[in-house]
Amino acid sequence: MRTHSRYASPDGTETVVTLTDNTKIKAAKKNWFRQYKAAGPSSILRGLRVEAEGRGNQTGELVAAKIRFDEQDFRTAQALEA
């Protein structure tokens, strides 16, 4: 599986992020222990703030190894989609 998504940083810079079968996607709970739970590619919604780690490829895209987002931000993005 290869999925391409565009993300904009707060300063307006756009980055194309490629998800692969090896990309780990996790949602963080806001608590003292900062626990993470696994999530799928369908959890990445428009307007969701994400943190992506990976390496760039020849075309300037970021091939993501890890993507993390906050569970509360996910709920907000879900509400906006509805």
Number of C-alpha atoms within 10 A of each C-alpha: 7 10 12 13 13 11 18 12 10 8 6 8 8 11 14 18 22 20 22 15 10 11 19 18 23 21 22 19 15 12 7 6 8 10 11 16 11 10 16 11 15 6 15 19 14 14 15 20 18 19 12 19 16 16 12 14 10 6 7 11 17 20 21 21 17 15 20 20 21 18 17 14 16 21 12 12 18 16 9 12 10 5
